[in-house]
């Protein structure tokens, strides 16, 4: 995780085996006696965590992800039980900035927009007569959303926006599963279509950017108000992520995003609580109190300090979000796989020949084969070497 990330990671010194790291006064130093510098001689990746302070009886971690340790990261989780639009009831966002603003990463809240090809029903939606209806807008796929909605929202010009074919099979599988689940429940009128897309942005201040989006359409076939059949469409945008960077830094920006996506985890205890709340809302049981959702004592223990949460180290799909951000990590191909002593696999920023982990979920990367992270001054926890 790093500060001057654009140049920092690219400037990592590649030493020969003869350039042995030496210890001096408890500090790791180079052969010339100069202290080894974070961002130049090694890189630290930190696991940042998003916390929900509103929706539960006590603060609960929502998710976690890896970014350079020197970045400033802020996040918000806001509940608005009075909203008619279900996705707007829970809004989570993240902003991360590298030290000299070479990179700025934004994760925007999930959102939804609705439409109907029945003009009478559409008019009722626009006038607010339809329960749980959201923003009214014509259906579009993820690439269309990036071009027509996300780019204007972040004040950017679209250089390109296209569906990611490498992820379309995954989105299709998710859509088919949702459709089958609806039919098994007797709802044969429902069908789903998913898409994942990437956009390339140009900003007025000269910076460039990448945008990533996943969108799932839910189509409901119903009798029209004037006869025949009509289709009501809900477009749920589960992922809206943008990274800004200085011109020429796109390759490193892709590596950063690959690491971010591959390392992202959702706390299943939090996800289960949220599902319980929305299930109550759809049953018109909102008066049960969304702040009264309880979690087990065991779940609270999992969010204690200085431990790797079991849901973060898990390799299975149960620790992924429903949009499976890991798919974006694999698509971007900016990570290498490593394994710790416990057999857990982790994807870290590619291009490094040595990696270490420690008990708080942080990682260190270096191309110096003789570098020992345990010689860094101020380190109170031991680092364990990872295997590739």
C-alpha positions in Angstrom: 0.0 0.0 0.0 1.7 3.1 -0.9 2.0 6.7 -1.1 3.7 7.8 -4.2 2.2 4.7 -5.7 2.5 5.7 -9.3 6.3 6.0 -9.2 6.7 4.2 -5.9 5.9 0.7 -7.0 7.6 1.2 -10.3 10.8 2.5 -8.6 11.1 -0.6 -6.3 14.8 -1.4 -6.4 15.7 -4.8 -7.7 18.8 -5.9 -5.8 21.1 -8.8 -6.5 21.8 -11.4 -3.9 25.0 -9.6 -3.2 23.2 -6.5 -2.1 22.5 -7.9 1.4 20.3 -6.0 3.8 22.2 -5.0 6.9 20.9 -4.2 10.4 22.1 -1.0 12.0 20.6 0.3 15.3 17.5 -1.9 14.8 16.8 -0.4 11.4 16.9 -2.1 8.0 19.5 -0.4 5.8 20.8 -0.7 2.3 24.4 -1.6 1.6 25.3 2.1 1.3 24.0 2.6 4.9 20.9 4.5 3.9 17.7 3.4 5.6 15.4 1.2 3.5 12.4 3.3 2.5 8.8 2.2 2.3 7.6 2.7 -1.3 11.1 2.4 -2.7 12.6 -0.7 -1.1 9.4 -2.3 0.1 5.6 -1.9 -0.1 3.1 -2.4 2.7 -0.5 -3.4 1.9 -3.0 -2.7 4.7 -6.4 -4.2 5.2 -8.8 -1.3 5.7 -12.3 -2.0 7.1 -15.7 -0.4 6.7 -17.8 -0.2 9.9 -21.6 0.1 10.2 -22.2 2.3 13.3 -26.0 2.7 12.8 -27.8 -0.4 11.7 -27.1 -2.8 14.6 -27.1 -2.8 18.4 -23.3 -2.2 18.3 -20.7 -1.3 15.6 -20.2 -4.1 13.1 -17.7 -4.5 10.3 -19.2 -4.5 6.9 -16.3 -5.3 4.6 -12.5 -5.1 4.2 -10.0 -4.7 1.4 -6.3 -4.1 0.7 -4.8 -0.8 -0.4 -1.4 0.8 0.1 -0.8 1.4 3.8 0.0 5.1 3.4 -3.3 5.9 1.7 -6.0 7.9 3.5 -9.2 5.9 3.6 -12.6 7.1 4.8 -16.0 5.3 4.6 -19.6 5.9 5.5 -22.6 3.5 6.1 -25.9 5.4 6.4 -29.4 4.0 7.0 -32.5 5.8 5.9 -35.5 3.7 6.9 -37.9 6.3 5.5 -36.8 5.9 1.9 -39.3 4.4 -0.5 -36.5 2.9 -2.7 -35.1 -0.2 -1.0 -31.4 0.3 -2.1 -31.5 3.9 -0.8 -32.3 2.7 2.7 -28.7 1.5 3.0 -25.9 3.6 1.5 -22.3 2.6 1.9 -19.4 4.5 0.3 -15.6 4.6 0.4 -13.0 7.2 -0.6 -9.3 6.4 -0.7 -6.5 8.9 -1.6 -2.7 8.3 -2.1 -0.4 10.7 -0.3 0.2 13.2 -3.1 -3.2 12.5 -4.8 -1.7 10.6 -7.6 -4.6 8.2 -7.2 -8.1 8.7 -5.8 -10.5 5.8 -5.5 -14.2 6.1 -5.0 -16.8 3.4 -4.2 -20.2 4.8 -4.6 -23.4 3.4 -3.0 -25.5 0.9 -4.8 -28.5 2.4 -6.6 -31.5 1.4 -8.6 -33.7 2.9 -11.3 -37.0 1.7 -12.5 -39.1 1.8 -15.7 -42.3 0.4 -17.3 -43.3 0.2 -20.9 -47.0 0.6 -19.7 -47.5 4.4 -19.9 -50.2 4.4 -17.3 -48.1 2.4 -14.8 -45.1 4.6 -15.6 -47.1 7.7 -14.8 -48.1 6.2 -11.5 -44.4 5.5 -10.7 -43.4 9.1 -11.7 -46.1 10.5 -9.3 -44.9 8.3 -6.4 -47.9 6.1 -6.2 -45.9 2.8 -6.5 -44.5 1.4 -3.3 -40.7 1.0 -3.2 -40.2 2.6 -6.6 -36.8 4.3 -7.2 -35.4 6.8 -9.7 -37.4 6.7 -12.9 -35.1 6.1 -15.9 -35.1 3.9 -19.0 -33.4 0.5 -18.8 -29.7 0.2 -19.7 -26.9 -2.2 -19.3 -23.7 -1.5 -17.3 -21.8 0.1 -20.2 -24.8 2.4 -20.9 -24.9 3.3 -17.2 -21.2 4.3 -17.2 -21.6 6.4 -20.3 -25.0 8.1 -19.6 -25.2 8.3 -15.8 -21.9 7.6 -14.0 -19.7 9.8 -16.2 -21.9 12.9 -15.8 -22.2 12.2 -12.1 -18.4 12.4 -11.6 -18.0 15.2 -14.2 -16.0 13.2 -16.6 -15.9 12.7 -20.4 -16.2 9.1 -21.6 -13.3 7.9 -23.8 -14.8 4.4 -23.9 -17.3 2.2 -22.2 -17.9 -1.5 -23.0 -19.2 -4.7 -21.5 -16.5 -7.0 -20.1 -16.9 -10.1 -22.1 -14.7 -12.1 -19.7 -17.2 -11.5 -16.9 -20.4 -11.8 -18.9 -20.6 -15.6 -18.4 -20.4 -15.0 -14.6 -23.2 -12.4 -14.8 -25.3 -14.6 -16.9 -25.0 -17.4 -14.4 -26.1 -15.1 -11.6 -29.0 -13.9 -13.6 -30.1 -17.5 -14.5 -29.8 -18.5 -10.8 -32.1 -15.6 -9.8 -34.6 -16.5 -12.4 -34.7 -20.1 -11.4 -35.1 -19.2 -7.7 -38.0 -17.0 -8.6 -39.6 -19.8 -10.7 -39.1 -22.3 -7.9 -41.0 -19.9 -5.7 -43.9 -19.8 -8.2 -43.0 -16.4 -9.7 -42.8 -17.4 -13.4 -43.2 -13.8 -14.5 -39.7 -12.8 -13.4 -36.5 -12.9 -15.5 -33.1 -11.3 -15.0 -30.3 -10.0 -17.2 -26.9 -9.0 -15.8 -23.9 -7.1 -17.2 -20.4 -5.9 -16.1 -18.6 -3.1 -17.8 -15.5 -0.9 -17.7 -15.1 2.7 -18.7 -12.2 5.0 -19.4 -12.7 8.6 -18.3 -11.0 12.0 -19.0 -11.5 14.7 -16.3 -11.4 18.5 -16.9 -8.3 18.9 -14.6 -6.3 16.6 -16.9 -6.5 13.5 -14.8 -7.7 10.2 -16.3 -9.8 7.5 -14.7 -11.2 4.0 -14.9 -14.8 3.1 -14.0 -16.2 -0.4 -13.1 -19.9 -1.2 -12.9 -22.1 -4.3 -12.4 -25.8 -4.0 -13.2 -28.7 -6.6 -12.8 -32.0 -6.1 -14.6 -35.1 -7.6 -13.1 -37.9 -7.8 -15.6 -41.5 -8.5 -14.5 -44.1 -9.4 -17.1 -47.6 -8.2 -16.1 -50.9 -7.5 -17.7 -51.0 -4.0 -19.1 -53.4 -1.4 -18.0 -54.8 -1.1 -21.5 -54.7 -4.8 -22.3 -52.0 -7.1 -23.5 -48.8 -7.6 -21.5 -46.3 -5.0 -20.3 -42.8 -5.2 -18.7 -41.7 -3.5 -15.6 -37.9 -3.2 -15.2 -35.7 -2.7 -12.2 -32.0 -1.9 -12.9 -30.0 -2.5 -9.7 -26.5 -1.1 -9.9 -24.6 -3.1 -7.3 -21.1 -1.8 -8.1 -20.0 1.7 -9.0 -16.2 2.2 -8.6 -14.1 5.0 -10.1 -10.3 5.5 -9.8 -8.7 8.8 -10.8 -5.0 9.0 -11.6 -2.4 11.3 -13.2 -1.8 10.8 -17.0 0.4 7.8 -17.7 -0.5 5.9 -14.5 -3.2 3.6 -15.9 -1.1 0.4 -15.7 -0.5 1.0 -12.0 -4.1 2.0 -11.5 -5.2 -1.3 -12.9 -2.9 -3.1 -10.5 -4.3 -1.2 -7.6 -7.8 -2.0 -8.6 -7.0 -5.7 -9.2 -5.6 -5.9 -5.6 -8.6 -4.0 -4.3 -11.2 -6.2 -6.0 -9.4 -9.5 -5.3 -9.0 -8.8 -1.6 -12.5 -7.4 -0.9 -14.5 -9.3 1.6 -18.1 -8.9 2.9 -18.7 -9.8 6.6 -21.4 -12.6 6.3 -22.8 -11.6 9.8 -23.5 -8.1 8.6 -24.9 -9.3 5.3 -27.3 -11.7 7.1 -28.5 -8.9 9.3 -29.2 -6.7 6.3 -31.1 -9.4 4.5 -33.2 -9.9 7.6 -34.1 -6.3 7.7 -35.1 -6.1 4.0 -37.1 -9.2 4.4 -39.0 -7.5 7.2 -39.5 -4.4 5.0 -40.9 -6.4 2.1 -43.3 -8.1 4.6 -44.4 -4.6 5.7 -42.9 -5.3 9.1 -40.7 -2.3 9.2 -42.0 -1.4 12.7 -39.9 -4.3 14.0 -37.2 -1.7 14.3 -34.2 -1.8 11.9 -31.8 -0.8 14.8 -32.7 -3.8 16.8 -31.1 -6.5 14.6 -28.9 -8.6 16.9 -25.7 -10.5 16.3 -24.1 -13.3 18.2 -21.3 -13.0 20.7 -19.2 -15.1 18.5 -19.7 -12.6 15.6 -18.5 -9.8 17.9 -15.4 -11.7 18.8 -14.5 -12.0 15.1 -14.2 -8.2 14.8 -11.7 -7.9 17.6 -8.5 -6.0 17.0 -5.2 -7.5 15.8 -6.6 -10.7 14.4 -7.4 -11.9 10.9 -11.1 -12.3 10.8 -12.2 -15.8 9.7 -14.4 -14.3 7.1 -11.5 -12.3 5.7 -9.1 -15.3 5.3 -11.8 -17.6 3.9 -11.1 -18.8 0.4 -14.7 -19.8 -0.5 -17.4 -17.9 -2.1 -19.2 -17.5 1.2 -16.9 -14.5 2.0 -17.5 -12.8 -1.3 -20.0 -10.2 -2.1 -23.0 -11.0 -4.3 -21.3 -9.2 -7.2 -18.1 -11.3 -6.7 -15.5 -8.6 -6.9 -12.9 -11.3 -7.3 -14.0 -11.7 -10.9 -12.8 -8.1 -11.6 -9.5 -8.9 -9.9 -9.0 -11.8 -12.2 -10.1 -9.8 -15.2 -7.6 -7.1 -14.5 -4.8 -9.6 -13.9 -2.8 -7.3 -11.7 -2.2 -9.7 -8.9 -0.1 -12.7 -8.0 -1.2 -15.5 -5.8 0.6 -16.3 -2.5 0.0 -18.9 0.2 0.6 -18.6 4.0 1.6 -21.3 6.4 -2.0 -22.1 7.1 -2.7 -22.8 3.4 -4.7 -19.6 2.9 -4.4 -18.1 -0.5 -4.2 -14.3 -1.1 -3.8 -12.2 -4.2 -1.4 -9.3 -3.9 -0.1 -6.7 -6.3 1.8 -8.4 -9.1 5.5 -7.8 -9.9 7.2 -8.7 -6.6 9.4 -11.7 -5.9 9.0 -11.7 -2.1 6.0 -11.3 0.2 5.3 -11.5 3.9 2.1 -11.4 6.1 1.5 -10.5 9.7 -1.4 -11.2 12.1 -3.4 -8.0 11.5 -4.1 -8.8 7.8 -1.3 -6.6 6.5 1.2 -7.7 3.8 4.6 -6.5 2.7 6.2 -6.8 -0.8 9.7 -6.4 -2.0 12.0 -7.4 -4.9 15.1 -7.5 -2.6 15.7 -11.2 -1.8 17.7 -10.3 1.3 15.3 -7.9 2.8 13.9 -8.9 6.3 10.8 -6.9 7.3 11.4 -7.8 10.9 14.3 -5.4 10.9 12.2 -2.3 10.3 12.2 0.0 13.3 8.9 0.3 15.1 7.6 -3.0 13.9 6.0 -4.8 16.9 4.6 -7.8 15.1 6.6 -10.5 13.3 6.2 -10.9 9.6 6.0 -14.4 8.1 7.2 -15.2 4.6 4.6 -16.3 2.0 5.0 -18.9 -0.6 4.2 -18.5 -4.2 
